[in-house]
């Protein structure tokens, strides 16, 4: 109950208090089904009985079987039927296990339906009856666990129904303005609303508090049962109970496991006894009978056979439960003690083996009781000291047997062990009664009681023979070990009978094996490199037949990645019958020799590769080919997979060749400004190699990823070669020197290539200028001379016509015609001159545009209208297709008109009479498109690549079939480029041509300086 205040606050502040708990929500739902079923059943019975009583009361006053009901009675019966229908609905909802919110909705609708359904009767009776609402409201709150706000809202709704019915009900249903008294009903329902809201608050809080308490009890019970089961399982203890009268037994789950029977097994007294070993069954039966008859408890340790047939040992305990002087039941436990029994048996065997081992190893043990100062000695210890088995040996006698020179050290060692400052571990000499001297090694430990030493026990090992052998062997081993260390040599012995290998300390160090352990031959073979393993295995098989063998092979000590070279030389050792029993071999570490030889060979190979690469570099004809050759040599010869070749382009060091592994580590190809502070730029500016041996430590000013070593070698002033390694200091100094030589040679070749390219480019530029000049002169000569000649000729004709006699009307007509021709020739000359000027401005970069986001439709319509007259004169149909909505593009209006004039002019010019020229405009996501399509003569595909070149025409000079300067499309292309647009052409000879201009709909990210201001020349018409 201590949490009630918390639960009440939760109900008042949380609209769905406690319903986030799935278990509690399920509990509420289950309770709702039960109460809803009983309340609905009771309501259905009452409603049906109410209807039947009303019906029965009307029968005596009615002369027919179907009575004529008064209005008030009919309304009452209608309310009864409504209650019956709603109650049946509640029963069905409970049977189908409706959800919590469905149940709440159902009771809410029921209360509201009854409240509204009873209003007509209240209006007829002239009084609002709250007795039909209060019990139903109470039943709703009791049947379905409502939240506080739900109960309160239902009451407020009832108040609104009563208020509305009393104020407006008579007017709506009875047609009168008189209102019913509602103060009393409102007060009653209001008080009931507050009461039931508080009840819902307390009831829900109480239910949750009780639910929490029951859940805690269930969890505690489950935890207790789980703990008991785990305890039984860990202790291997099972419980049983015998019903004396029936002979039936009950087992715990762990007892079933001990018997190895399934849980469905039904134990009884007879079957339980049969699990014991045959010789143990009479003992158990006798103890159980005595317990039943006399009430004496029993405890037995007996052998036991499980259902699987395995023999176990158990401790069985039983205790009688007496009622009215008679034993009614016996309870007990069965404890599996097999492990303890096995340990006891192993202990006994161990003691026997210990005694044998002590005798063989000359090891004795002793124990001194510090309280009684008595000394217990083993038989072997007495033999070591030379004492008789029956002699009474005291501690003083023990000390007297210690050599006089070692006695004080023995006293101090035992005192230190008793004080806890050091363990008892000492070697000393003893003198036996017969005068002989022995060496012993003593170890011991102290036992304490309440922090005080009470017992000192230990062992004494006779090490006399070992000391003698150690003294004899020490000299020879020291000399041999020193010699083997100096020569990095060791020896081994292969025993063919046992197939084992005995190693010396030196050979064990060389092979990375423990020399104190005999190893299998396969252990040695596993150390051999897999490429040499078969060869060594075959050599081992032949060793016992060869007088002397010698072989070299690689090994990997400790299964590491490092490889060492061994040279083994040996001979077989034969027994008296001439059969080989062992193979003696000497191991020598020749890794350094092999490494030096391999390094020398690698350096020679790299130098040869460098010479070969230099010869190929000399023949290179392009910068990319030089970069590819450098990358190939570094990858294949020097084995540095992280390679980066950069060549200078203006002020940037641009990546030209990047090795595949480098692309994986650094996907972004980095370019560096020559004046930046990166390691590459510094090396390039210095003209010297810079090596960063540890990129985590050195400042290189670029994202190096997993690289650790980075070397930058300048290619003269042409570029940079960078090589890297994922290891710290991973670039060999000799390799770096060879790479520097390669870089110097590459720099010379790059200088030569650049000079050749400059010469070739100069030659091509001169030739192109010459061709351009020739084309310009040819076209301009024709385009300018022809109009001027016409102008002069027609001018002379006009003069002659005026001087001749004839009709004035006719002269005037001719003069008009000639004037028209003069005007056309003048316009042609003006257009040519304007095109030349425009092209000159574009080439010189002096033409500036003023782009803006404009509607292109007016520009298109204006330009098309400009050429309609010319199209009619050429009998060419000129059509326009533009959408109704604007076509917006980011462009310069005058530049757009100039481009369209060139395109439409060409289309009309190269389209035969009777054909069509169509202009269309559309808008896509990012572009405004203008299409100019004709069905004219088309363009030769071979000429299309030169279509936008200056002064280029399919026909030139005197053989031209159409007039023009060859600058219209060149000017159009350059204007479109300035506006960040594109122009495409689709043509076929004899089928027509289609030009598609695309202009951006939004301003580009960066604006060309040539589009910064408004300054352009316009054409004259």
ABEGO torsion letter per residue (X at the ends): XAAAAAAAAAAAABABBGAABAAAAAAAAAAAAAAAAAAAAAAAAAAAAAAAAAAAAAAAABABABBBBBAAAAAAAAAAAAAAAAAAAAAAAAAAGBBAAAAAAAAAAAAAAAAAAAAAAAAAAGBBBAAAAAAAAAAAAAABBBBAAAAAAAAAAAAAAAAAAAAAAAAAAAGBABBBBAAAAAAAAAAAAAAAAAAAAAAAAAAAAAAAAAAAAAAAAAAAAAAAAAAAAAAGBBBBBBBAAAGBBBBBAAAAAAAGBBAABBBBAAAAAAABBAAAAAAAAAAAAAAAAAGBBBBBBBBBBBAAGBBBBBBBBBBBBBBGGBBABBBBBBBBAAAAAAAAAAAAAAAAAAAAAAAAAGBBBBBBBAAAGBBBBBAAAAAAAGBBAABBBBAAAAAAABBAAAAAAAAAAAAAAAAGABBBBBBBBBBBAAGBBBBBBBBBBBBBBGGBBABBBBBBBBAAAAAAAAAAAAAAAAAAAAAAAAAGBBBBBBBAAAGBBBBBAAAAAAAGBBAABBBBAAAAAAABBAAAAAAAAAAAAAAAABABBBBBBBBBBGGBABBBBBBBBBBBBBBAAGBBABBBBBBBBAAAAAAAAAAAAAAAAAAAAAAAAAAAAAABABAAAAAAAAAAAAAAAAGBABBBBBBBBEABBBBABBBAAAAAABABBBBBBAABABAAAAAAAAGBBBBBABAAABBAGBBAEABABBBBBBBEAAEBBBBBBABBGABBAAAAAAAAAAAAAAAAAAAAAAAAAAAAAAAAAAAAAAAAAAAAAAAAAAAAAAAAAAAAAAAAAAAAAAABBEBAAAAAAAAAAAAAAAAAAAAAAAAAAAAAAAAAAAAAGABBBBBBBBBAAAAAAAAAAAAAAAAAAAGBBBBBBBBABBBBBBBBAAAAAAAAAAAAAAAAAABBBGBBBBBBBBBBAABBBBBBBBABAEBBAAAAAAAABBGBBABBEAABABBEAGAAAAAAAAAAAAAGBBBBBBBBBGAEBBBBBBBBABBBABBBAAAABBBBBBBBX
